[in-house]
Amino acid sequence: MSKKMDAQLDGVLIGGREARRMVIDDYRDFRDWLRMSGSDRALYAATKKTLSQQQWSDLNYYAEAKSAVVQLILGRVRDWRATRPA
C-alpha cells in the first residue's frame, strides 16, 4: 500500500451467487475474527509489518507473500463460524 492510502479493499468475482456469498462471508468473518482474537490479530499485523518493509514491484506479490498466514487464520475463522448459531 502506498503511504497515501488509508485502506485497502480487495475484491473477487467468482462462480455463482453461492460462491460469492461464501467469499463475502469469509471477508466479513475474517474481519470479525481479528477483532476478537488478539493472537491472530498480532500475527496478521506482524506479517503485514514485516512484508511492508520490503520493496514490491507489484502489490500482487505482497498479497501472495501474506497468503499463507491469511489461509492459516481463515481456517480458524471457518472453524469458529461452524460453531456459531445460524
C-alpha positions as CSV (number, residue, x, y, z in Angstrom):
1,M,0.0,0.0,0.0
2,S,1.3,3.5,-0.7
3,K,1.5,6.0,2.1
4,K,-1.4,7.9,0.5
5,M,-3.8,5.1,1.0
6,D,-5.8,4.8,4.3
7,A,-7.4,1.5,3.5
8,Q,-7.2,-1.3,1.0
9,L,-10.2,-3.3,-0.3
10,D,-9.7,-6.5,-2.2
11,G,-12.5,-7.8,-4.4
12,V,-13.0,-11.1,-6.1
13,L,-15.7,-12.2,-8.6
14,I,-16.1,-15.9,-8.9
15,G,-18.7,-18.5,-9.7
16,G,-22.3,-18.1,-8.9
17,R,-24.3,-16.4,-6.2
18,E,-23.4,-19.1,-3.5
19,A,-19.7,-18.8,-4.2
20,R,-19.8,-15.1,-4.0
21,R,-21.7,-15.3,-0.7
22,M,-19.0,-17.6,0.7
23,V,-16.3,-15.2,-0.3
24,I,-18.2,-12.3,1.3
25,D,-18.7,-14.4,4.5
26,D,-15.0,-15.1,4.6
27,Y,-14.0,-11.5,4.3
28,R,-16.6,-10.3,6.9
29,D,-15.8,-13.2,9.4
30,F,-12.0,-12.7,8.9
31,R,-12.5,-9.1,10.0
32,D,-14.7,-10.0,12.9
33,W,-12.3,-12.8,14.0
34,L,-9.3,-10.4,14.0
35,R,-11.4,-8.1,16.3
36,M,-11.8,-11.0,18.8
37,S,-8.6,-12.9,18.6
38,G,-5.7,-10.9,19.9
39,S,-3.1,-13.6,18.9
40,D,-4.3,-13.8,15.3
41,R,-4.6,-10.0,15.1
42,A,-1.0,-9.7,16.3
43,L,0.2,-12.5,13.8
44,Y,-1.6,-10.7,10.9
45,A,-0.2,-7.3,11.9
46,A,3.3,-8.6,12.4
47,T,3.2,-10.3,9.0
48,K,1.9,-7.2,7.3
49,K,4.5,-5.1,9.0
50,T,7.4,-7.4,8.1
51,L,6.2,-7.6,4.5
52,S,5.6,-3.8,4.2
53,Q,9.3,-3.2,4.9
54,Q,10.2,-4.9,1.6
55,Q,10.1,-3.3,-1.9
56,W,7.4,-4.8,-4.1
57,S,7.4,-4.3,-7.8
58,D,3.7,-5.4,-7.8
59,L,1.3,-5.4,-4.9
60,N,0.1,-8.8,-6.0
61,Y,3.5,-10.2,-4.8
62,Y,2.8,-8.7,-1.4
63,A,-0.6,-10.3,-1.3
64,E,0.8,-13.6,-2.3
65,A,3.5,-13.4,0.3
66,K,1.0,-13.0,3.1
67,S,-1.4,-15.7,1.8
68,A,0.0,-18.5,4.0
69,V,-0.8,-16.5,7.1
70,V,-4.2,-15.5,5.7
71,Q,-5.1,-19.1,4.9
72,L,-3.9,-20.2,8.4
73,I,-6.2,-17.6,10.1
74,L,-9.0,-18.3,7.6
75,G,-9.0,-21.9,8.7
76,R,-9.6,-20.8,12.3
77,V,-12.3,-18.4,11.1
78,R,-14.2,-21.2,9.3
79,D,-13.9,-23.4,12.4
80,W,-15.3,-20.5,14.5
81,R,-18.1,-19.9,12.0
82,A,-19.1,-23.6,12.2
83,T,-19.6,-23.3,15.9
84,R,-21.8,-20.2,15.8
85,P,-25.6,-20.4,15.9
86,A,-27.1,-19.8,12.5
